[in-house]
Amino acid sequence: MTCKNFLRNNSPLMIASVLMLIFPIALHAQLMVDCSGTNPYAYGSINAALPNAGPGSSIIVTGTCNESVYLQGVNNLNLGTWWGQTATINGALSISNSTLVYLYGLNVTNPFGDGVNVSNSRSVVLDTCTSNGNAGVGLRANGMSDVGVITKGAFDNNASGGINLGGNSLVSLGGWGGLIDISNNTGPGVYASLGAFGTLGNTTISNNLLGSPQGAGLGIMLLGGARAQIGALFGPNILQGNPAGGASIGEGSEISFWSIGQPNIIQSNGPTGVSVNLGSQATFFEGSQITDHTGAGVDVYANSQVNVLGANQILRNGTSTDPLSAGIRVDGNSQAFVRGGDISQNNGPGFLALVNSSVDFTGVTFSGDSGGVITCDSTATMISDLAQPNTTPPAGVRCKTPHALGNRRVTRTQPAVPDLSPYKALQAKYKKIATKH
């Protein structure tokens, strides 16, 4: 039978099945790219190899590639270096309308805009990648994308921020193999609006600089109902030296800091460690250290709430020249709910409660706060274990107690260790493909 008759007489499904048997390499190709041009048997650029990379293909890159790479509508593609090596892309790396894209060992620098831009894409993984020194953002995710940054990585020295996400997108970090660094960016280290961000530790967000982008000088900025989980599992999470503050949580957003064996360290970030405002909420569950800020360690205002549960430390915040200094400041119809921990050595009181706000605390250690345990204005209230009902409170405490029913009891449960097996399986698969034999 001639080729023409075969094509005429058989169904498209039969034709596709036969072609898969004849040309299997096209479906699971391993394509070599040598951007240095020294290997005559390799493609000279990533863009030259892309047209021949079908589903299940792997593009293995060496050298420095002076090109912008656009992955549009790809499915199940590996793009990276030989295992344990790195390659550089001087240009943008954009991924749109794609599924299951695995990037390994790539160092991206774009002098004209964002480094890595992911839109409308699912299951994008950056393994041991960096996106530093870009004219825009290091990593941008939007359009309901989900991006995992695993093993280790960096998003440093970018002109408009480290990581920016929105449009119901998710960016999750898992630094089980080293540090994930988000530092020295002009703009916020992490900015999220209508999106979700998470880390499992070994993450540093430091020295992000003041400048023109929104949220400049903040470690983390959440707006528009964004969500964040800051979990310390693989190593500590460090928010340090961000001149506008460690984190700002606003516009109905939520953040949770939690620990499984490692601390969350929030220290020396300008005026405030964590600001919770405009109908937002922050929770600290064990293991957070909020220290050495010039104003309040935690500042809660404009109908917002903070929960501080377990062995957390809020120490050495405030200055003697700032009358609003405190360990935790609660203002404007806001609430603080505190169980246990250490609030000590702050300039000003441990708690400062203002304008129809309330503080509910028990089991807290106070020592050396220059303003005493708590200061309230005439509109604020407290429920505490400082004094039993109908007895005189300790000296210096002048807060109203609205009822004699005592503190609410709570039960705390340890956070579960997340399931990382899907990421580990993808990494093992790529390692097998990209290991030289």
URRAVEN-V342186 format. One record per pair of residues at least 6 apart in sequence whose C-alpha atoms are under 7 Angstrom apart, sorted by sequence separation. I is the first residue (numbers start at 1). J is the second residue. If there is no record, write none. Layout:
# URRAVEN-V342186
i=I j=J
i=I j=J
This chain:
# URRAVEN-V342186
i=43 j=49
i=81 j=87
i=109 j=115
i=132 j=138
i=156 j=162
i=183 j=189
i=210 j=216
i=215 j=221
i=240 j=246
i=267 j=273
i=276 j=282
i=291 j=297
i=300 j=306
i=319 j=325
i=330 j=336
i=344 j=350
i=387 j=393
i=37 j=44
i=108 j=115
i=131 j=138
i=155 j=162
i=182 j=189
i=209 j=216
i=210 j=217
i=239 j=246
i=266 j=273
i=290 j=297
i=318 j=325
i=343 j=350
i=366 j=373
i=386 j=393
i=7 j=15
i=34 j=42
i=131 j=139
i=209 j=217
i=318 j=326
i=386 j=394
i=33 j=42
i=34 j=43
i=35 j=44
i=208 j=217
i=317 j=326
i=32 j=42
i=33 j=43
i=34 j=44
i=35 j=45
i=208 j=218
i=317 j=327
i=32 j=43
i=33 j=44
i=34 j=45
i=208 j=219
i=33 j=45
i=315 j=327
i=33 j=46
i=206 j=219
i=314 j=327
i=205 j=219
i=116 j=131
i=389 j=404
i=115 j=131
i=189 j=205
i=327 j=343
i=91 j=108
i=138 j=155
i=273 j=290
i=297 j=314
i=382 j=399
i=31 j=49
i=87 j=105
i=88 j=106
i=89 j=107
i=90 j=108
i=91 j=109
i=92 j=110
i=381 j=399
i=382 j=400
i=383 j=401
i=58 j=77
i=59 j=78
i=60 j=79
i=61 j=80
i=62 j=81
i=86 j=105
i=87 j=106
i=88 j=107
i=89 j=108
i=90 j=109
i=91 j=110
i=115 j=134
i=189 j=208
i=327 j=346
i=350 j=369
i=380 j=399
i=381 j=400
i=382 j=401
i=45 j=65
i=55 j=75
i=56 j=76
i=57 j=77
i=58 j=78
i=59 j=79
i=60 j=80
i=61 j=81
i=85 j=105
i=86 j=106
i=87 j=107
i=88 j=108
i=89 j=109
i=90 j=110
i=91 j=111
i=114 j=134
i=138 j=158
i=162 j=182
i=188 j=208
i=219 j=239
i=246 j=266
i=273 j=293
i=297 j=317
i=326 j=346
i=349 j=369
i=381 j=401
i=55 j=76
i=56 j=77
i=57 j=78
i=58 j=79
i=59 j=80
i=60 j=81
i=113 j=134
i=114 j=135
i=115 j=136
i=137 j=158
i=187 j=208
i=272 j=293
i=296 j=317
i=326 j=347
i=348 j=369
i=349 j=370
i=381 j=402
i=47 j=69
i=55 j=77
i=60 j=82
i=67 j=89
i=92 j=114
i=93 j=115
i=94 j=116
i=95 j=117
i=96 j=118
i=97 j=119
i=99 j=121
i=100 j=122
i=101 j=123
i=102 j=124
i=103 j=125
i=104 j=126
i=105 j=127
i=107 j=129
i=108 j=130
i=109 j=131
i=113 j=135
i=114 j=136
i=115 j=137
i=116 j=138
i=117 j=139
i=118 j=140
i=119 j=141
i=120 j=142
i=124 j=146
i=125 j=147
i=126 j=148
i=127 j=149
i=128 j=150
i=132 j=154
i=136 j=158
i=137 j=159
i=180 j=202
i=181 j=203
i=182 j=204
i=183 j=205
i=184 j=206
i=186 j=208
i=187 j=209
i=271 j=293
i=272 j=294
i=295 j=317
i=296 j=318
i=325 j=347
i=326 j=348
i=327 j=349
i=328 j=350
i=329 j=351
i=330 j=352
i=331 j=353
i=332 j=354
i=333 j=355
i=335 j=357
i=336 j=358
i=337 j=359
i=338 j=360
i=339 j=361
i=340 j=362
i=342 j=364
i=343 j=365
i=344 j=366
i=345 j=367
i=347 j=369
i=348 j=370
i=349 j=371
i=350 j=372
i=351 j=373
i=352 j=374
i=353 j=375
i=354 j=376
i=358 j=380
i=359 j=381
i=360 j=382
i=361 j=383
i=362 j=384
i=375 j=397
i=376 j=398
i=64 j=87
i=65 j=88
i=66 j=89
i=67 j=90
i=68 j=91
i=69 j=92
i=70 j=93
i=71 j=94
i=72 j=95
i=73 j=96
i=75 j=98
i=76 j=99
i=77 j=100
i=78 j=101
i=79 j=102
i=80 j=103
i=81 j=104
i=92 j=115
i=93 j=116
i=94 j=117
i=95 j=118
i=96 j=119
i=97 j=120
i=98 j=121
i=99 j=122
i=100 j=123
i=101 j=124
i=102 j=125
i=103 j=126
i=104 j=127
i=105 j=128
i=106 j=129
i=107 j=130
i=108 j=131
i=109 j=132
i=111 j=134
i=112 j=135
i=113 j=136
i=114 j=137
i=115 j=138
i=116 j=139
i=117 j=140
i=118 j=141
i=119 j=142
i=120 j=143
i=122 j=145
i=123 j=146
i=124 j=147
i=125 j=148
i=126 j=149
i=127 j=150
i=128 j=151
i=130 j=153
i=131 j=154
i=132 j=155
i=133 j=156
i=135 j=158
i=136 j=159
i=137 j=160
i=138 j=161
i=139 j=162
i=140 j=163
i=141 j=164
i=142 j=165
i=144 j=167
i=146 j=169
i=147 j=170
i=148 j=171
i=149 j=172
i=150 j=173
i=151 j=174
i=152 j=175
i=162 j=185
i=179 j=202
i=180 j=203
i=181 j=204
i=182 j=205
i=183 j=206
i=184 j=207
i=185 j=208
i=186 j=209
i=187 j=210
i=219 j=242
i=246 j=269
i=264 j=287
i=265 j=288
i=266 j=289
i=267 j=290
i=268 j=291
i=270 j=293
i=271 j=294
i=272 j=295
i=274 j=297
i=275 j=298
i=276 j=299
i=277 j=300
i=278 j=301
i=279 j=302
i=281 j=304
i=282 j=305
i=283 j=306
i=284 j=307
i=285 j=308
i=286 j=309
i=289 j=312
i=290 j=313
i=291 j=314
i=292 j=315
i=294 j=317
i=295 j=318
i=325 j=348
i=326 j=349
i=327 j=350
i=328 j=351
i=329 j=352
i=330 j=353
i=331 j=354
i=332 j=355
i=333 j=356
i=334 j=357
i=335 j=358
i=336 j=359
i=337 j=360
i=338 j=361
i=339 j=362
i=340 j=363
i=341 j=364
i=342 j=365
i=343 j=366
i=344 j=367
i=345 j=368
i=346 j=369
i=347 j=370
i=348 j=371
i=349 j=372
i=350 j=373
i=351 j=374
i=352 j=375
i=353 j=376
i=354 j=377
i=356 j=379
i=357 j=380
i=358 j=381
i=359 j=382
i=360 j=383
i=361 j=384
i=362 j=385
i=374 j=397
i=375 j=398
i=376 j=399
i=383 j=406
i=384 j=407
i=29 j=53
i=63 j=87
i=64 j=88
i=65 j=89
i=66 j=90
i=67 j=91
i=68 j=92
i=69 j=93
i=70 j=94
i=71 j=95
i=72 j=96
i=73 j=97
i=74 j=98
i=75 j=99
i=76 j=100
i=77 j=101
i=78 j=102
i=79 j=103
i=80 j=104
i=81 j=105
i=92 j=116
i=93 j=117
i=94 j=118
i=95 j=119
i=96 j=120
i=97 j=121
i=98 j=122
i=99 j=123
i=100 j=124
i=101 j=125
i=102 j=126
i=103 j=127
i=104 j=128
i=105 j=129
i=106 j=130
i=107 j=131
i=108 j=132
i=109 j=133
i=110 j=134
i=111 j=135
i=114 j=138
i=115 j=139
i=116 j=140
i=117 j=141
i=118 j=142
i=119 j=143
i=120 j=144
i=121 j=145
i=122 j=146
i=123 j=147
i=124 j=148
i=125 j=149
i=126 j=150
i=127 j=151
i=128 j=152
i=129 j=153
i=130 j=154
i=131 j=155
i=132 j=156
i=133 j=157
i=134 j=158
i=135 j=159
i=136 j=160
i=137 j=161
i=138 j=162
i=139 j=163
i=140 j=164
i=141 j=165
i=142 j=166
i=143 j=167
i=144 j=168
i=145 j=169
i=146 j=170
i=147 j=171
i=148 j=172
i=149 j=173
i=150 j=174
i=151 j=175
i=161 j=185
i=178 j=202
i=179 j=203
i=180 j=204
i=181 j=205
i=182 j=206
i=183 j=207
i=184 j=208
i=185 j=209
i=186 j=210
i=187 j=211
i=218 j=242
i=245 j=269
i=263 j=287
i=264 j=288
i=265 j=289
i=266 j=290
i=267 j=291
i=268 j=292
i=269 j=293
i=270 j=294
i=271 j=295
i=272 j=296
i=273 j=297
i=274 j=298
i=275 j=299
i=276 j=300
i=277 j=301
i=278 j=302
i=279 j=303
i=280 j=304
i=281 j=305
i=282 j=306
i=283 j=307
i=284 j=308
i=285 j=309
i=286 j=310
i=287 j=311
i=288 j=312
i=289 j=313
i=290 j=314
i=291 j=315
i=292 j=316
i=293 j=317
i=294 j=318
i=295 j=319
i=326 j=350
i=327 j=351
i=328 j=352
i=329 j=353
i=330 j=354
i=331 j=355
i=332 j=356
i=333 j=357
i=334 j=358
i=335 j=359
i=336 j=360
i=337 j=361
i=338 j=362
i=339 j=363
i=340 j=364
i=341 j=365
i=342 j=366
i=344 j=368
i=345 j=369
i=346 j=370
i=347 j=371
i=349 j=373
i=350 j=374
i=351 j=375
i=352 j=376
i=353 j=377
i=355 j=379
i=356 j=380
i=357 j=381
i=358 j=382
i=359 j=383
i=360 j=384
i=372 j=396
i=375 j=399
i=383 j=407
i=62 j=87
i=63 j=88
i=64 j=89
i=65 j=90
i=66 j=91
i=68 j=93
i=69 j=94
i=70 j=95
i=71 j=96
i=72 j=97
i=73 j=98
i=74 j=99
i=75 j=100
i=76 j=101
i=77 j=102
i=78 j=103
i=79 j=104
i=80 j=105
i=96 j=121
i=99 j=124
i=104 j=129
i=109 j=134
i=110 j=135
i=114 j=139
i=120 j=145
i=121 j=146
i=127 j=152
i=128 j=153
i=130 j=155
i=132 j=157
i=133 j=158
i=134 j=159
i=137 j=162
i=138 j=163
i=139 j=164
i=140 j=165
i=141 j=166
i=142 j=167
i=143 j=168
i=144 j=169
i=145 j=170
i=146 j=171
i=147 j=172
i=148 j=173
i=149 j=174
i=150 j=175
i=151 j=176
i=152 j=177
i=156 j=181
i=160 j=185
i=161 j=186
i=170 j=195
i=171 j=196
i=172 j=197
i=173 j=198
i=174 j=199
i=175 j=200
i=183 j=208
i=184 j=209
i=186 j=211
i=217 j=242
i=218 j=243
i=244 j=269
i=245 j=270
i=262 j=287
i=263 j=288
i=264 j=289
i=265 j=290
i=266 j=291
i=267 j=292
i=268 j=293
i=271 j=296
i=272 j=297
i=273 j=298
i=274 j=299
i=275 j=300
i=276 j=301
i=277 j=302
i=278 j=303
i=279 j=304
i=280 j=305
i=281 j=306
i=282 j=307
i=283 j=308
i=284 j=309
i=285 j=310
i=286 j=311
i=287 j=312
i=288 j=313
i=289 j=314
i=290 j=315
i=291 j=316
i=292 j=317
i=293 j=318
i=294 j=319
i=326 j=351
i=332 j=357
i=339 j=364
i=344 j=369
i=349 j=374
i=354 j=379
i=355 j=380
i=33 j=59
i=61 j=87
i=72 j=98
i=75 j=101
i=80 j=106
i=119 j=145
i=132 j=158
i=137 j=163
i=142 j=168
i=143 j=169
i=151 j=177
i=152 j=178
i=153 j=179
i=154 j=180
i=155 j=181
i=156 j=182
i=157 j=183
i=159 j=185
i=160 j=186
i=161 j=187
i=162 j=188
i=163 j=189
i=164 j=190
i=165 j=191
i=166 j=192
i=168 j=194
i=169 j=195
i=170 j=196
i=171 j=197
i=172 j=198
i=173 j=199
i=174 j=200
i=175 j=201
i=187 j=213
i=217 j=243
i=218 j=244
i=219 j=245
i=220 j=246
i=221 j=247
i=222 j=248
i=223 j=249
i=225 j=251
i=227 j=253
i=228 j=254
i=229 j=255
i=230 j=256
i=231 j=257
i=232 j=258
i=233 j=259
i=236 j=262
i=237 j=263
i=238 j=264
i=239 j=265
i=240 j=266
i=243 j=269
i=244 j=270
i=245 j=271
i=246 j=272
i=247 j=273
i=248 j=274
i=249 j=275
i=250 j=276
i=252 j=278
i=254 j=280
i=255 j=281
i=256 j=282
i=257 j=283
i=258 j=284
i=259 j=285
i=267 j=293
i=272 j=298
i=278 j=304
i=286 j=312
i=291 j=317
i=326 j=352
i=331 j=357
i=349 j=375
i=354 j=380
i=27 j=54
i=28 j=55
i=30 j=57
i=31 j=58
i=32 j=59
i=33 j=60
i=34 j=61
i=35 j=62
i=36 j=63
i=118 j=145
i=137 j=164
i=142 j=169
i=151 j=178
i=152 j=179
i=153 j=180
i=154 j=181
i=155 j=182
i=156 j=183
i=157 j=184
i=158 j=185
i=159 j=186
i=160 j=187
i=161 j=188
i=162 j=189
i=163 j=190
i=164 j=191
i=165 j=192
i=166 j=193
i=167 j=194
i=168 j=195
i=169 j=196
i=170 j=197
i=171 j=198
i=172 j=199
i=173 j=200
i=174 j=201
i=175 j=202
i=187 j=214
i=188 j=215
i=217 j=244
i=218 j=245
i=219 j=246
i=220 j=247
i=221 j=248
i=222 j=249
i=223 j=250
i=224 j=251
i=225 j=252
i=226 j=253
i=227 j=254
i=228 j=255
i=229 j=256
i=230 j=257
i=231 j=258
i=232 j=259
i=233 j=260
i=235 j=262
i=236 j=263
i=237 j=264
i=238 j=265
i=239 j=266
i=240 j=267
i=241 j=268
i=242 j=269
i=243 j=270
i=244 j=271
i=245 j=272
i=246 j=273
i=247 j=274
i=248 j=275
i=249 j=276
i=250 j=277
i=251 j=278
i=252 j=279
i=253 j=280
i=254 j=281
i=255 j=282
i=256 j=283
i=257 j=284
i=258 j=285
i=259 j=286
i=272 j=299
i=277 j=304
i=320 j=347
i=330 j=357
i=353 j=380
i=26 j=54
i=27 j=55
i=28 j=56
i=29 j=57
i=30 j=58
i=31 j=59
i=32 j=60
i=33 j=61
i=34 j=62
i=35 j=63
i=36 j=64
i=141 j=169
i=152 j=180
i=153 j=181
i=154 j=182
i=155 j=183
i=156 j=184
i=157 j=185
i=158 j=186
i=161 j=189
i=162 j=190
i=163 j=191
i=164 j=192
i=165 j=193
i=166 j=194
i=167 j=195
i=187 j=215
i=188 j=216
i=218 j=246
i=219 j=247
i=220 j=248
i=221 j=249
i=222 j=250
i=223 j=251
i=224 j=252
i=225 j=253
i=226 j=254
i=227 j=255
i=228 j=256
i=229 j=257
i=230 j=258
i=231 j=259
i=232 j=260
i=233 j=261
i=236 j=264
i=237 j=265
i=238 j=266
i=239 j=267
i=240 j=268
i=241 j=269
i=242 j=270
i=245 j=273
i=246 j=274
i=247 j=275
i=248 j=276
i=249 j=277
i=250 j=278
i=251 j=279
i=252 j=280
i=253 j=281
i=254 j=282
i=255 j=283
i=256 j=284
i=257 j=285
i=258 j=286
i=259 j=287
i=276 j=304
i=313 j=341
i=314 j=342
i=315 j=343
i=316 j=344
i=318 j=346
i=319 j=347
i=27 j=56
i=28 j=57
i=29 j=58
i=30 j=59
i=31 j=60
i=32 j=61
i=33 j=62
i=34 j=63
i=35 j=64
i=156 j=185
i=161 j=190
i=166 j=195
i=187 j=216
i=188 j=217
i=189 j=218
i=190 j=219
i=191 j=220
i=192 j=221
i=193 j=222
i=218 j=247
i=224 j=253
i=233 j=262
i=240 j=269
i=245 j=274
i=250 j=279
i=251 j=280
i=258 j=287
i=296 j=325
i=297 j=326
i=298 j=327
i=299 j=328
i=300 j=329
i=301 j=330
i=302 j=331
i=303 j=332
i=305 j=334
i=306 j=335
i=307 j=336
i=308 j=337
i=309 j=338
i=310 j=339
i=311 j=340
i=312 j=341
i=313 j=342
i=314 j=343
i=315 j=344
i=316 j=345
i=317 j=346
i=318 j=347
i=27 j=57
i=35 j=65
i=165 j=195
i=186 j=216
i=187 j=217
i=188 j=218
i=189 j=219
i=190 j=220
i=191 j=221
i=192 j=222
i=193 j=223
i=194 j=224
i=196 j=226
i=197 j=227
i=198 j=228
i=199 j=229
i=200 j=230
i=201 j=231
i=223 j=253
i=232 j=262
i=250 j=280
i=295 j=325
i=296 j=326
i=297 j=327
i=298 j=328
i=299 j=329
i=300 j=330
i=301 j=331
i=302 j=332
i=303 j=333
i=304 j=334
i=305 j=335
i=306 j=336
i=307 j=337
i=308 j=338
i=309 j=339
i=310 j=340
i=311 j=341
i=312 j=342
i=313 j=343
i=314 j=344
i=315 j=345
i=316 j=346
i=317 j=347
i=318 j=348
i=188 j=219
i=189 j=220
i=190 j=221
i=191 j=222
i=192 j=223
i=193 j=224
i=194 j=225
i=195 j=226
i=196 j=227
i=197 j=228
i=198 j=229
i=199 j=230
i=200 j=231
i=201 j=232
i=222 j=253
i=232 j=263
i=249 j=280
i=295 j=326
i=296 j=327
i=297 j=328
i=298 j=329
i=299 j=330
i=300 j=331
i=301 j=332
i=302 j=333
i=303 j=334
i=304 j=335
i=305 j=336
i=306 j=337
i=307 j=338
i=308 j=339
i=309 j=340
i=310 j=341
i=315 j=346
i=316 j=347
i=188 j=220
i=193 j=225
i=194 j=226
i=195 j=227
i=196 j=228
i=197 j=229
i=198 j=230
i=199 j=231
i=200 j=232
i=201 j=233
i=202 j=234
i=232 j=264
i=296 j=328
i=302 j=334
i=188 j=221
i=193 j=226
i=200 j=233
i=201 j=234
i=202 j=235
i=203 j=236
i=204 j=237
i=205 j=238
i=206 j=239
i=207 j=240
i=209 j=242
i=296 j=329
i=301 j=334
i=192 j=226
i=200 j=234
i=201 j=235
i=202 j=236
i=203 j=237
i=204 j=238
i=205 j=239
i=206 j=240
i=207 j=241
i=208 j=242
i=209 j=243
i=300 j=334
i=201 j=236
i=202 j=237
i=203 j=238
i=204 j=239
i=205 j=240
i=206 j=241
i=207 j=242
i=201 j=237
i=206 j=242
i=360 j=407
i=160 j=213
i=176 j=234
i=175 j=234
i=83 j=431
i=83 j=434
i=82 j=434
i=83 j=435
i=82 j=435
